[in-house]
């Protein structure tokens, strides 16, 4: 495993109806849903480390702090960037920020733990 602080990744989406609070059931307005923002940030953390894990390893989320600070209506382009800020054994801490052309729409931290995929799944399905 070659995980070191400073690894980064970004994702860019255009908010569509499938991304909205109304569609996901987390609200009744057609703006980027908080759960979708979190899913995007988590996907970016995976992208940042995927080439740095040993064969058979993956990571699982264990803790999230999220501030969703501005609404992103349909058609808005939102970019989510993450950076690995801390590596403590198998524990990884990422900072993330999401923004549109005008403002920061969300930010926070995500913690993940590196696990052996097969062992993790064996424990999860018993």
C-alpha positions in Angstrom: 0.0 0.0 0.0 1.5 3.4 -1.0 -1.0 5.7 0.6 0.4 9.0 1.5 -1.1 12.4 2.4 -1.6 14.6 -0.7 -3.4 12.1 -3.0 -6.2 13.9 -4.7 -9.2 13.3 -7.0 -12.1 15.3 -8.5 -15.5 14.5 -9.9 -17.7 16.8 -11.9 -21.4 16.4 -12.4 -24.3 18.4 -13.8 -27.2 18.2 -11.3 -30.0 16.1 -12.9 -33.4 15.1 -11.5 -31.9 11.8 -10.2 -29.5 13.8 -8.0 -32.1 15.8 -6.3 -33.6 15.8 -2.8 -37.0 15.4 -4.3 -36.0 12.2 -6.2 -33.9 10.7 -3.4 -36.5 11.5 -0.7 -34.3 13.7 1.5 -36.5 16.7 0.8 -39.1 18.0 -1.6 -37.2 20.4 -3.7 -35.3 19.8 -7.0 -31.8 20.7 -5.9 -28.7 18.6 -5.2 -29.5 16.2 -2.4 -27.2 16.0 0.6 -27.0 12.2 0.4 -26.0 12.6 -3.3 -23.3 15.2 -2.4 -21.9 12.7 0.2 -22.0 9.8 -2.4 -20.0 12.0 -4.8 -17.4 12.9 -2.2 -17.1 9.2 -1.2 -16.7 8.2 -4.9 -13.9 10.8 -5.2 -12.1 9.3 -2.2 -12.2 5.9 -3.9 -10.8 7.4 -7.1 -8.0 9.1 -5.1 -6.6 5.9 -3.7 -7.7 3.1 -6.1 -4.3 2.7 -7.7 -2.5 2.8 -4.4 -4.1 -0.2 -2.7 -2.7 -3.7 -2.8 -4.5 -6.4 -4.8 -7.5 -7.6 -2.8 -7.7 -4.4 -0.7 -10.5 -1.9 -0.6 -11.7 0.8 1.8 -14.9 1.3 3.7 -16.3 4.5 5.1 -16.4 4.8 8.9 -17.1 8.5 9.6 -18.4 11.6 7.9 -18.7 15.3 8.7 -20.6 17.2 6.0 -21.7 20.8 5.7 -24.1 21.4 2.8 -24.0 25.2 2.6 -25.7 26.2 -0.7 -28.4 24.8 -3.0 -27.4 23.6 -6.5 -30.5 23.6 -8.8 -31.0 21.4 -11.9 -28.4 22.1 -14.6 -25.8 23.3 -12.2 -22.3 21.9 -12.6 -20.8 20.8 -9.3 -17.2 19.8 -8.8 -16.2 17.7 -5.8 -12.5 17.6 -4.9 -10.9 15.4 -2.2 -7.5 15.3 -0.7 -6.1 12.6 1.6 -4.9 14.5 4.6 -3.9 11.8 7.1 -2.8 8.2 7.0 -2.8 6.4 10.4 -2.1 2.8 9.7 -5.2 1.5 7.9 -7.2 4.7 8.8 -7.5 7.3 6.1 -8.8 10.9 6.5 -9.9 13.0 3.5 -10.9 16.6 3.3 -13.4 17.5 0.6 -15.0 20.6 -0.9 -17.7 20.9 -3.5 -18.3 24.0 -5.5 -20.2 25.4 -8.5 -19.1 28.4 -10.6 -20.1 30.8 -7.9 -19.6 29.4 -4.5 -18.6 26.5 -2.2 -21.7 24.3 -1.8 -20.4 21.8 0.6 -17.3 20.7 2.6 -16.3 18.2 5.2 -14.2 15.2 6.1 -14.5 11.5 5.3 -12.7 8.7 7.2 -12.2 5.3 5.6 -10.4 2.2 6.7 -8.4 -0.1 4.3 -9.6 -3.7 4.5 -9.1 -7.0 2.9 -12.1 -7.3 0.6 -12.6 -11.1 0.9 -12.3 -11.0 4.7 -14.6 -8.0 5.0 -17.3 -9.7 2.8 -17.0 -13.0 4.7 -17.7 -11.1 8.0 -20.5 -9.1 6.4 -22.4 -12.1 5.1 -22.3 -14.3 8.1 
